[in-house]
């Protein structure tokens, strides 16, 4: 039995299509970049970036907390950041997540809602300068327990303010 010449070309086309579909499957488990997020344990500021496998870093984004803005303006000699990595997602060529790791968040991490809320900025704006400096000093030198108590106290004050001024 003789096969027609187009049959061979059809097999070739099928082999090419299967081969091309197989290449992405081979590339999927290869780590290409890491999406990292950090929180400053001293000020509550946040930053993130993409770190590619060959060492380049792109997409820097950061959010300065009101505490950091105050310390930079009023006490630049005392201000410093202490960045703590809180999240790292490993991704492949197609941006699919291959894995993730989470670091131990600093004690002031739970304050992110207060820092990111639009009324949170107003809450910090009405605080006296000495209070902001005390908050910074507690975050930077206090124990985890002291920081947690302070964050809880700040939330209570913020909720009281929101109830009075909706």
N, C-alpha and C positions, 0 to 999 in steps of 0.2 A: 504494500500500500504506500502510495506516494503522498507526502504532505505538500500542501500548497505553500508557495514562498511567503505569503502574508502571515502564515502561522508562526514562522520563526520571528518575524518582526513583532508579532503580538506578544510572544513570550519575552522578547527583549524589552518591550514597553512595560509589561507587568513587572519584570525584574527591576527596571529603573524606578518605577513608582514605589515598589516595596522598599527598595534601597533608600530612596529619598524620605520615605516615612520612617524608616528605621534610624536615620541620623539624629533626628530630634530625641528619639527615645534613648540614644546613647549619650546625648548631651545633657539630658535632664538631671542626672545626679551630680553633675559637676558644679561645685561652688564657684561663683564668679564674683559676688560682692556680699558685703554685710551691711545691714541697715542698723546703725547703733544710736541709742538714745542715752543721754546723761542728765543728771540732776545735780545742782550744786548743793552740797550739804550745808554750806554757810549762808546762802541767800535764797535758795529755792528756785533759782533761775534754771532754765532748761535749754538743752541744745541737742542737735542730732546731725548725723552725716551719713553718707554712703562711703564705705571704704572698699575699694576694688582689690582684687586678689594681688595685683602687681604693685600695690602700695599707694596708689593715688587716692585722694579723698576729695569727694565732690558733694554738692548740695548741702553746704553748711547752712543750718538754720538755727537761730537762737532766740530765746525770749528772756529778756532781762526782767527780773522781779522788781517790784517797787523798792524792796529792801536794798537790792544791788544798786539801783539807780540813786537812791539816797546816799549810800556809802561811797559811791564813786564821786558824787558831788561834794559831800560834806566832810568825809574822812578818807580820802584816797590813800593815805599812808597806812591805815588799819585794814583796808579792804583787801580781800583775797578770795579766790574761788577754790573750792575743793570738789572737783567733779567726780561723781560716782556713776559708773555705768549701770544702768537699770534694765536695759534691754538690748539684745543683739539677735537680729533675724538673719539667717543665712539664706541667700537666694541664688537661683541658677540663671542661665542665659535668658530665659523667658520671664524672669521676675517671680517665679513660683517659689514659695517658701520651702526650703529643704529641712530647716530646723530652727530652733530658737534657744536662747539661753537668757536667763534673767539673773541679774545681780541682786545683791541685798540693797534694798532701797534705804536711803537715809531716813532718820526719824522725822524730818520735816516734809517727807514726800506726800503725806496725806493732805498737806496744805495746798496742793496744786489747784484744787477747786477754788479756793479763796483767791489765789494769785491770778487765775485765768478768768474769773468772773469780772464783768465790767464794773460791778459795784465794789469788787474787791480792791480795785485801784483807788476808788474814792475813799474806801475804808482806811487804806494806808496813807492817803493824802491828808486826812484829818488828824492823824496821829502826831503827837509832838515829837520833835527831833530826838530828844533823849530816849523816848520809848522805842523808836526805830533802831537806835544804836543799841539799846538793851536787847531787843529782839535779835539783832545781828550777833551780838556777843554771846547770847545764850545758844544760838544755832552753831556758832563756830567753836565755842569752848565748853559748852554744857554737855552733860551726859545725855544719853538717849532718853532717859526718864524725864529729865528736866525739859528737853525739847518737846516731848509728847505732851507734857502738862501745859507748856506754853501754847502749843498748837491748839489744844483743846480750849484753852482760855480765849485765844484769838477767835476761834469759831463761835464761841458763846457770845462774845462782844459783837461780832459781825452779824449774827442772827438777831440779836437785840436791836442793832441799828437798822436792819432790814425791816423789822416789825414796826419800828417807829416811822421809818421813811420808806414806804414801798416803792 
